[in-house]
Amino acid sequence: MRYVLVLQWPGSSEADFDALITMEGGLSDALGDRASVGGHDFGSGEMNIFIETDHPAESFSDAMATLGDGLRWAEVRAAFRDSTADEYTILWPQGLTAFAVK
């Protein structure tokens, strides 16, 4: 897949980690063949889910449809990058000007 879509939330507690694992599992089931969950990381006050996809905007929409009703969705930041590049293109929220994975 050409792109890596990153869904990112603040997180540092055991409850945050448990929520991350639950969200990751839900996304794995929902994305089907269009994209695949490539893993997660947790630390430095943030948690990330990595999605490998050829269509990052559509995969973000799929993620929103799957996770959008959850309480944590309000805190999500999302961006994608070409799998061979370092710079991110921000998808969400509107007005976000910087995105990094620590």
Chimera marker file (.cmm) of the C-alpha trace (Angstrom):
<marker_set name="trace">
<marker id="1" x="0.000" y="0.000" z="0.000" r="1" g="1" b="0" radius="0.5"/>
<marker id="2" x="1.251" y="3.434" z="-0.886" r="1" g="1" b="0" radius="0.5"/>
<marker id="3" x="0.301" y="5.496" z="2.201" r="1" g="1" b="0" radius="0.5"/>
<marker id="4" x="0.367" y="5.272" z="5.976" r="1" g="1" b="0" radius="0.5"/>
<marker id="5" x="-2.619" y="6.880" z="7.691" r="1" g="1" b="0" radius="0.5"/>
<marker id="6" x="-2.066" y="7.652" z="11.375" r="1" g="1" b="0" radius="0.5"/>
<marker id="7" x="-4.894" y="8.056" z="13.873" r="1" g="1" b="0" radius="0.5"/>
<marker id="8" x="-3.528" y="9.690" z="17.019" r="1" g="1" b="0" radius="0.5"/>
<marker id="9" x="-4.909" y="10.396" z="20.493" r="1" g="1" b="0" radius="0.5"/>
<marker id="10" x="-3.477" y="11.588" z="23.778" r="1" g="1" b="0" radius="0.5"/>
<marker id="11" x="-2.887" y="8.601" z="26.018" r="1" g="1" b="0" radius="0.5"/>
<marker id="12" x="-0.785" y="7.498" z="28.953" r="1" g="1" b="0" radius="0.5"/>
<marker id="13" x="-2.798" y="5.211" z="31.230" r="1" g="1" b="0" radius="0.5"/>
<marker id="14" x="-3.568" y="1.511" z="31.211" r="1" g="1" b="0" radius="0.5"/>
<marker id="15" x="-7.193" y="2.375" z="30.379" r="1" g="1" b="0" radius="0.5"/>
<marker id="16" x="-5.959" y="4.384" z="27.375" r="1" g="1" b="0" radius="0.5"/>
<marker id="17" x="-3.922" y="1.403" z="26.178" r="1" g="1" b="0" radius="0.5"/>
<marker id="18" x="-6.927" y="-0.913" z="26.555" r="1" g="1" b="0" radius="0.5"/>
<marker id="19" x="-9.023" y="1.539" z="24.512" r="1" g="1" b="0" radius="0.5"/>
<marker id="20" x="-6.309" y="1.634" z="21.841" r="1" g="1" b="0" radius="0.5"/>
<marker id="21" x="-6.349" y="-2.152" z="21.487" r="1" g="1" b="0" radius="0.5"/>
<marker id="22" x="-10.166" y="-2.190" z="21.290" r="1" g="1" b="0" radius="0.5"/>
<marker id="23" x="-10.199" y="0.541" z="18.624" r="1" g="1" b="0" radius="0.5"/>
<marker id="24" x="-7.484" y="-1.232" z="16.646" r="1" g="1" b="0" radius="0.5"/>
<marker id="25" x="-9.489" y="-4.461" z="16.632" r="1" g="1" b="0" radius="0.5"/>
<marker id="26" x="-12.639" y="-2.688" z="15.501" r="1" g="1" b="0" radius="0.5"/>
<marker id="27" x="-10.774" y="-1.025" z="12.661" r="1" g="1" b="0" radius="0.5"/>
<marker id="28" x="-9.211" y="-4.291" z="11.525" r="1" g="1" b="0" radius="0.5"/>
<marker id="29" x="-12.673" y="-5.775" z="11.102" r="1" g="1" b="0" radius="0.5"/>
<marker id="30" x="-14.181" y="-2.680" z="9.438" r="1" g="1" b="0" radius="0.5"/>
<marker id="31" x="-11.508" y="-1.824" z="6.878" r="1" g="1" b="0" radius="0.5"/>
<marker id="32" x="-11.703" y="-5.096" z="5.000" r="1" g="1" b="0" radius="0.5"/>
<marker id="33" x="-9.585" y="-5.366" z="1.860" r="1" g="1" b="0" radius="0.5"/>
<marker id="34" x="-9.417" y="-1.611" z="1.202" r="1" g="1" b="0" radius="0.5"/>
<marker id="35" x="-6.798" y="-1.022" z="3.884" r="1" g="1" b="0" radius="0.5"/>
<marker id="36" x="-5.070" y="-2.850" z="6.706" r="1" g="1" b="0" radius="0.5"/>
<marker id="37" x="-4.130" y="-1.945" z="10.247" r="1" g="1" b="0" radius="0.5"/>
<marker id="38" x="-0.357" y="-1.980" z="10.343" r="1" g="1" b="0" radius="0.5"/>
<marker id="39" x="0.011" y="-1.800" z="14.109" r="1" g="1" b="0" radius="0.5"/>
<marker id="40" x="0.061" y="0.725" z="16.906" r="1" g="1" b="0" radius="0.5"/>
<marker id="41" x="2.372" y="2.455" z="19.322" r="1" g="1" b="0" radius="0.5"/>
<marker id="42" x="1.862" y="3.870" z="22.767" r="1" g="1" b="0" radius="0.5"/>
<marker id="43" x="4.113" y="6.232" z="24.696" r="1" g="1" b="0" radius="0.5"/>
<marker id="44" x="5.316" y="9.803" z="25.128" r="1" g="1" b="0" radius="0.5"/>
<marker id="45" x="1.776" y="10.838" z="26.068" r="1" g="1" b="0" radius="0.5"/>
<marker id="46" x="0.218" y="9.692" z="22.801" r="1" g="1" b="0" radius="0.5"/>
<marker id="47" x="-1.176" y="6.599" z="21.148" r="1" g="1" b="0" radius="0.5"/>
<marker id="48" x="-1.255" y="5.884" z="17.437" r="1" g="1" b="0" radius="0.5"/>
<marker id="49" x="-2.891" y="3.418" z="15.089" r="1" g="1" b="0" radius="0.5"/>
<marker id="50" x="-1.182" y="2.959" z="11.719" r="1" g="1" b="0" radius="0.5"/>
<marker id="51" x="-3.285" y="2.061" z="8.686" r="1" g="1" b="0" radius="0.5"/>
<marker id="52" x="-1.721" y="1.018" z="5.394" r="1" g="1" b="0" radius="0.5"/>
<marker id="53" x="-3.851" y="2.191" z="2.464" r="1" g="1" b="0" radius="0.5"/>
<marker id="54" x="-3.869" y="3.374" z="-1.120" r="1" g="1" b="0" radius="0.5"/>
<marker id="55" x="-6.730" y="5.778" z="-0.337" r="1" g="1" b="0" radius="0.5"/>
<marker id="56" x="-6.073" y="7.681" z="2.924" r="1" g="1" b="0" radius="0.5"/>
<marker id="57" x="-9.097" y="10.010" z="2.810" r="1" g="1" b="0" radius="0.5"/>
<marker id="58" x="-11.482" y="7.106" z="2.199" r="1" g="1" b="0" radius="0.5"/>
<marker id="59" x="-9.806" y="5.032" z="4.923" r="1" g="1" b="0" radius="0.5"/>
<marker id="60" x="-10.171" y="7.953" z="7.321" r="1" g="1" b="0" radius="0.5"/>
<marker id="61" x="-13.886" y="8.113" z="6.456" r="1" g="1" b="0" radius="0.5"/>
<marker id="62" x="-14.145" y="4.371" z="7.143" r="1" g="1" b="0" radius="0.5"/>
<marker id="63" x="-12.386" y="4.883" z="10.484" r="1" g="1" b="0" radius="0.5"/>
<marker id="64" x="-14.760" y="7.728" z="11.352" r="1" g="1" b="0" radius="0.5"/>
<marker id="65" x="-17.753" y="5.539" z="10.522" r="1" g="1" b="0" radius="0.5"/>
<marker id="66" x="-16.363" y="2.799" z="12.765" r="1" g="1" b="0" radius="0.5"/>
<marker id="67" x="-15.054" y="4.843" z="15.710" r="1" g="1" b="0" radius="0.5"/>
<marker id="68" x="-16.939" y="8.139" z="15.394" r="1" g="1" b="0" radius="0.5"/>
<marker id="69" x="-19.563" y="7.283" z="18.010" r="1" g="1" b="0" radius="0.5"/>
<marker id="70" x="-16.917" y="6.611" z="20.681" r="1" g="1" b="0" radius="0.5"/>
<marker id="71" x="-15.992" y="9.158" z="23.323" r="1" g="1" b="0" radius="0.5"/>
<marker id="72" x="-12.363" y="9.228" z="22.191" r="1" g="1" b="0" radius="0.5"/>
<marker id="73" x="-13.157" y="10.322" z="18.647" r="1" g="1" b="0" radius="0.5"/>
<marker id="74" x="-13.438" y="13.959" z="19.767" r="1" g="1" b="0" radius="0.5"/>
<marker id="75" x="-9.688" y="13.948" z="20.530" r="1" g="1" b="0" radius="0.5"/>
<marker id="76" x="-8.456" y="12.238" z="17.355" r="1" g="1" b="0" radius="0.5"/>
<marker id="77" x="-5.853" y="13.751" z="15.085" r="1" g="1" b="0" radius="0.5"/>
<marker id="78" x="-5.301" y="12.173" z="11.680" r="1" g="1" b="0" radius="0.5"/>
<marker id="79" x="-2.663" y="12.564" z="9.014" r="1" g="1" b="0" radius="0.5"/>
<marker id="80" x="-1.087" y="10.478" z="6.307" r="1" g="1" b="0" radius="0.5"/>
<marker id="81" x="2.239" y="10.242" z="4.518" r="1" g="1" b="0" radius="0.5"/>
<marker id="82" x="3.620" y="8.421" z="1.537" r="1" g="1" b="0" radius="0.5"/>
<marker id="83" x="5.137" y="5.206" z="2.863" r="1" g="1" b="0" radius="0.5"/>
<marker id="84" x="8.584" y="6.352" z="1.659" r="1" g="1" b="0" radius="0.5"/>
<marker id="85" x="8.352" y="9.926" z="2.969" r="1" g="1" b="0" radius="0.5"/>
<marker id="86" x="8.521" y="11.657" z="6.340" r="1" g="1" b="0" radius="0.5"/>
<marker id="87" x="6.144" y="14.624" z="5.904" r="1" g="1" b="0" radius="0.5"/>
<marker id="88" x="2.497" y="14.256" z="6.888" r="1" g="1" b="0" radius="0.5"/>
<marker id="89" x="-0.585" y="15.681" z="5.220" r="1" g="1" b="0" radius="0.5"/>
<marker id="90" x="-3.138" y="16.553" z="7.911" r="1" g="1" b="0" radius="0.5"/>
<marker id="91" x="-6.697" y="15.308" z="7.490" r="1" g="1" b="0" radius="0.5"/>
<marker id="92" x="-8.250" y="16.087" z="10.886" r="1" g="1" b="0" radius="0.5"/>
<marker id="93" x="-9.119" y="18.219" z="12.733" r="1" g="1" b="0" radius="0.5"/>
<marker id="94" x="-9.588" y="21.204" z="10.519" r="1" g="1" b="0" radius="0.5"/>
<marker id="95" x="-7.165" y="23.940" z="11.464" r="1" g="1" b="0" radius="0.5"/>
<marker id="96" x="-4.470" y="21.585" z="12.806" r="1" g="1" b="0" radius="0.5"/>
<marker id="97" x="-1.157" y="22.909" z="11.505" r="1" g="1" b="0" radius="0.5"/>
<marker id="98" x="1.423" y="20.431" z="12.837" r="1" g="1" b="0" radius="0.5"/>
<marker id="99" x="1.448" y="16.653" z="13.123" r="1" g="1" b="0" radius="0.5"/>
<marker id="100" x="4.196" y="14.316" z="14.308" r="1" g="1" b="0" radius="0.5"/>
<marker id="101" x="4.563" y="10.839" z="15.693" r="1" g="1" b="0" radius="0.5"/>
<marker id="102" x="6.833" y="10.922" z="18.759" r="1" g="1" b="0" radius="0.5"/>
<link id1="1" id2="2" r="1" g="1" b="0" radius="0.2"/>
<link id1="2" id2="3" r="1" g="1" b="0" radius="0.2"/>
<link id1="3" id2="4" r="1" g="1" b="0" radius="0.2"/>
<link id1="4" id2="5" r="1" g="1" b="0" radius="0.2"/>
<link id1="5" id2="6" r="1" g="1" b="0" radius="0.2"/>
<link id1="6" id2="7" r="1" g="1" b="0" radius="0.2"/>
<link id1="7" id2="8" r="1" g="1" b="0" radius="0.2"/>
<link id1="8" id2="9" r="1" g="1" b="0" radius="0.2"/>
<link id1="9" id2="10" r="1" g="1" b="0" radius="0.2"/>
<link id1="10" id2="11" r="1" g="1" b="0" radius="0.2"/>
<link id1="11" id2="12" r="1" g="1" b="0" radius="0.2"/>
<link id1="12" id2="13" r="1" g="1" b="0" radius="0.2"/>
<link id1="13" id2="14" r="1" g="1" b="0" radius="0.2"/>
<link id1="14" id2="15" r="1" g="1" b="0" radius="0.2"/>
<link id1="15" id2="16" r="1" g="1" b="0" radius="0.2"/>
<link id1="16" id2="17" r="1" g="1" b="0" radius="0.2"/>
<link id1="17" id2="18" r="1" g="1" b="0" radius="0.2"/>
<link id1="18" id2="19" r="1" g="1" b="0" radius="0.2"/>
<link id1="19" id2="20" r="1" g="1" b="0" radius="0.2"/>
<link id1="20" id2="21" r="1" g="1" b="0" radius="0.2"/>
<link id1="21" id2="22" r="1" g="1" b="0" radius="0.2"/>
<link id1="22" id2="23" r="1" g="1" b="0" radius="0.2"/>
<link id1="23" id2="24" r="1" g="1" b="0" radius="0.2"/>
<link id1="24" id2="25" r="1" g="1" b="0" radius="0.2"/>
<link id1="25" id2="26" r="1" g="1" b="0" radius="0.2"/>
<link id1="26" id2="27" r="1" g="1" b="0" radius="0.2"/>
<link id1="27" id2="28" r="1" g="1" b="0" radius="0.2"/>
<link id1="28" id2="29" r="1" g="1" b="0" radius="0.2"/>
<link id1="29" id2="30" r="1" g="1" b="0" radius="0.2"/>
<link id1="30" id2="31" r="1" g="1" b="0" radius="0.2"/>
<link id1="31" id2="32" r="1" g="1" b="0" radius="0.2"/>
<link id1="32" id2="33" r="1" g="1" b="0" radius="0.2"/>
<link id1="33" id2="34" r="1" g="1" b="0" radius="0.2"/>
<link id1="34" id2="35" r="1" g="1" b="0" radius="0.2"/>
<link id1="35" id2="36" r="1" g="1" b="0" radius="0.2"/>
<link id1="36" id2="37" r="1" g="1" b="0" radius="0.2"/>
<link id1="37" id2="38" r="1" g="1" b="0" radius="0.2"/>
<link id1="38" id2="39" r="1" g="1" b="0" radius="0.2"/>
<link id1="39" id2="40" r="1" g="1" b="0" radius="0.2"/>
<link id1="40" id2="41" r="1" g="1" b="0" radius="0.2"/>
<link id1="41" id2="42" r="1" g="1" b="0" radius="0.2"/>
<link id1="42" id2="43" r="1" g="1" b="0" radius="0.2"/>
<link id1="43" id2="44" r="1" g="1" b="0" radius="0.2"/>
<link id1="44" id2="45" r="1" g="1" b="0" radius="0.2"/>
<link id1="45" id2="46" r="1" g="1" b="0" radius="0.2"/>
<link id1="46" id2="47" r="1" g="1" b="0" radius="0.2"/>
<link id1="47" id2="48" r="1" g="1" b="0" radius="0.2"/>
<link id1="48" id2="49" r="1" g="1" b="0" radius="0.2"/>
<link id1="49" id2="50" r="1" g="1" b="0" radius="0.2"/>
<link id1="50" id2="51" r="1" g="1" b="0" radius="0.2"/>
<link id1="51" id2="52" r="1" g="1" b="0" radius="0.2"/>
<link id1="52" id2="53" r="1" g="1" b="0" radius="0.2"/>
<link id1="53" id2="54" r="1" g="1" b="0" radius="0.2"/>
<link id1="54" id2="55" r="1" g="1" b="0" radius="0.2"/>
<link id1="55" id2="56" r="1" g="1" b="0" radius="0.2"/>
<link id1="56" id2="57" r="1" g="1" b="0" radius="0.2"/>
<link id1="57" id2="58" r="1" g="1" b="0" radius="0.2"/>
<link id1="58" id2="59" r="1" g="1" b="0" radius="0.2"/>
<link id1="59" id2="60" r="1" g="1" b="0" radius="0.2"/>
<link id1="60" id2="61" r="1" g="1" b="0" radius="0.2"/>
<link id1="61" id2="62" r="1" g="1" b="0" radius="0.2"/>
<link id1="62" id2="63" r="1" g="1" b="0" radius="0.2"/>
<link id1="63" id2="64" r="1" g="1" b="0" radius="0.2"/>
<link id1="64" id2="65" r="1" g="1" b="0" radius="0.2"/>
<link id1="65" id2="66" r="1" g="1" b="0" radius="0.2"/>
<link id1="66" id2="67" r="1" g="1" b="0" radius="0.2"/>
<link id1="67" id2="68" r="1" g="1" b="0" radius="0.2"/>
<link id1="68" id2="69" r="1" g="1" b="0" radius="0.2"/>
<link id1="69" id2="70" r="1" g="1" b="0" radius="0.2"/>
<link id1="70" id2="71" r="1" g="1" b="0" radius="0.2"/>
<link id1="71" id2="72" r="1" g="1" b="0" radius="0.2"/>
<link id1="72" id2="73" r="1" g="1" b="0" radius="0.2"/>
<link id1="73" id2="74" r="1" g="1" b="0" radius="0.2"/>
<link id1="74" id2="75" r="1" g="1" b="0" radius="0.2"/>
<link id1="75" id2="76" r="1" g="1" b="0" radius="0.2"/>
<link id1="76" id2="77" r="1" g="1" b="0" radius="0.2"/>
<link id1="77" id2="78" r="1" g="1" b="0" radius="0.2"/>
<link id1="78" id2="79" r="1" g="1" b="0" radius="0.2"/>
<link id1="79" id2="80" r="1" g="1" b="0" radius="0.2"/>
<link id1="80" id2="81" r="1" g="1" b="0" radius="0.2"/>
<link id1="81" id2="82" r="1" g="1" b="0" radius="0.2"/>
<link id1="82" id2="83" r="1" g="1" b="0" radius="0.2"/>
<link id1="83" id2="84" r="1" g="1" b="0" radius="0.2"/>
<link id1="84" id2="85" r="1" g="1" b="0" radius="0.2"/>
<link id1="85" id2="86" r="1" g="1" b="0" radius="0.2"/>
<link id1="86" id2="87" r="1" g="1" b="0" radius="0.2"/>
<link id1="87" id2="88" r="1" g="1" b="0" radius="0.2"/>
<link id1="88" id2="89" r="1" g="1" b="0" radius="0.2"/>
<link id1="89" id2="90" r="1" g="1" b="0" radius="0.2"/>
<link id1="90" id2="91" r="1" g="1" b="0" radius="0.2"/>
<link id1="91" id2="92" r="1" g="1" b="0" radius="0.2"/>
<link id1="92" id2="93" r="1" g="1" b="0" radius="0.2"/>
<link id1="93" id2="94" r="1" g="1" b="0" radius="0.2"/>
<link id1="94" id2="95" r="1" g="1" b="0" radius="0.2"/>
<link id1="95" id2="96" r="1" g="1" b="0" radius="0.2"/>
<link id1="96" id2="97" r="1" g="1" b="0" radius="0.2"/>
<link id1="97" id2="98" r="1" g="1" b="0" radius="0.2"/>
<link id1="98" id2="99" r="1" g="1" b="0" radius="0.2"/>
<link id1="99" id2="100" r="1" g="1" b="0" radius="0.2"/>
<link id1="100" id2="101" r="1" g="1" b="0" radius="0.2"/>
<link id1="101" id2="102" r="1" g="1" b="0" radius="0.2"/>
</marker_set>
